[in-house]
Amino acid sequence: MLELLVVTLAVFAIVMVLRKRYHSNLPLLFYLAAWVFTNATDRLISPYLMFSGLICALVLRFEFMGNGFSKFVAFLTTGALCLVAWTMITDVIG
């Protein structure tokens, strides 16, 4: 049940990124919650996926990027959030 709450936080983070609110802390909060959850339980998410998504979420918060590069980083961030959420959902279902 707790994993579904973490996935719900991922959905809210995806919505915030899609609404172009790049300064929101929800993606960072999601990665913190996902990291704590995966360390507290025996469920494993690829560390490459987790850290690449975290790096993209951190880069997205910079203000000096151009519009096109911001959209590209937002696309990568959204993709990483979706993949982590998908991994968590398949762990619950299957």
Secondary structure as UniProt FT lines:
FT   HELIX           2..18
FT   TURN            19..20
FT   TURN            22..23
FT   HELIX           26..40
FT   HELIX           47..60
FT   HELIX           67..93
//
